[in-house]
């Protein structure tokens, strides 16, 4: 009798568990279809002959949305995402969970389906800063012209500025604002996350003094992240083809005194002075948006960018959120950046 009672109790528990699982499955939304990742190589003529010795053949990771392979008549907007300093594009994709975030963002009712293009700007100095330099190459032209032309020529894109977005994080946020200001003919909307380099006066800091002690490429190659950062900015902002083997000028002279001519170049390549020269081009965008975490050491300088845009009459949205420089970027890309482009870009 007791054995039968135990068996009946076991059956009842099992049936209840099965029923709960069934009900749970019925109430859960269907899994969103996954997109496709393609790793390609794009040659940049504008990067040829750069003094850093970096390859002009650049790795680019392209995300194709779930319907791309099946809806073969459909064309898509494109978002170009620029990664931060010290990363290769594979690390950008992995650390910030780009593929999973895009799949989730493009689920029903969150973001429409788009192509997302991630170029690799890793360099001898751990990052190109997306500038225009004899040392690093002309990254402005590579991103805005050569890469866009390649993607439009090899994928089913909506090849017009109203259907192109530009975004990025940290160094990539700087690159986003820099290129957006100069190339409103190519992009129609932009979103920068935690943009760096709002104002760099080239002050003689300990980092600048240390950077001046490196004399050979072997010295620099042995450095670990982030110790090449000062030299990376010098390569992007104050290259010197006559100053082998590093081909950069720093804002400090051999005797330790300030070099005002090099400081002026660093200021010219900072976002706030660039905005005085090119900022009005941002008025041509359908939407301009940027954000920063309240615990990010770039908080104050992003607030300065916000103030400068307001003073210049540039329509924009600036948002702060509880977070540091890296901790919530994957979440922001999924829940803020992609829905933003979904709402703003032209889909036909």
C-alpha positions, 0 to 999 in steps of 0.5 A: 500500500505504501509503495503504491502511495509513493508511486502515485505521489511521484507520478503527480509530482512528475505530471505537475512538473511537465505541466509547468514546463509546458506552460512556461514554454507557451508563455515565452517569446520565440527565440530570435533568429540569428544573424551571420558573421562574415570576416573579410579583408578590405584594402585601403589605398589611403592606408598604403605607405603609412610610416607605422608599417601597418598593413593596408589590408584591414580585417573587417567583421560584417554582421548580416541580419537574420533575414539577409540570406533568405530575403534576397531582394531586400536591401538594408541600412548599414551601421559602421561601428568603430572600436576603442583603443587597444583592441583588435576587432575580434576582441571588440566583438568578444568583449562587448558581445557584439554578435549576441547583442545585435541578435537580441536588438534585432528581435521583434519590437526592439530594432529593425534589421540592419547590416553592421560593419566593424573595421579593425584599426589596431596598429603598431601603436595599438590604435589608429585614432581614426585620423589622417596622418602620414604615420597611421594612414588616412583613416578618415578616407578609409572609413568614409570612402573606401570601406563604404564603397566596398560594403555598398559594392559587395552587400545589399545595402541602401547606398545613401547617407540617410541609411548609413549610421556611424557609431563607436566607443572611446577612441571609436567615439572620438573617431565617430565625432571626428569623421561625422563632423567632416563627412556629412555627405556620407553618414546621416546619423551618429551615436558616440559612446564615451568619446575620448580626446575632447581637449588634449593640450599636449601638456608635459605629463609623466606619460609624455616624459616617459614616451620621450624615452623610447628610441627604437621600434623594439622599445615600443613593441615591448610595451603592454597596453595602455603604455603606447597611448601617448605615442599613438596620439602623436602618430595620429596628430603630430607625425614626422616623416623625418623623425625615424624610426618612430616618425612622431613628434611629442610636445616635449623637446629633448631638453624637457621644455615644451614644444608649442608647435606640437601642442597646437597640433594636438589641440587642433585634433581635439574634438572641441577645437574641431567642433569650432571648425567643422561642428556646423556639419553636424546640423546636417544629420538627422540625429546626433546622440552621445552618452557617457557613464557617470563613473567614467573619467571622461564624464566631464569632457563629454559634458563639455562636448554637450555644452559646446554643441548647445552653444553652437546650436547643434541639435543633439541628445546627450545622456548620462547613465550609472556606469564606468568606461567599459562595464555597460557598453554591451548593454548600451549597444544593444538597448540604446545604440541599435534601437536609435539607428533603427528609429532614425535611419531610412529603411527604403 
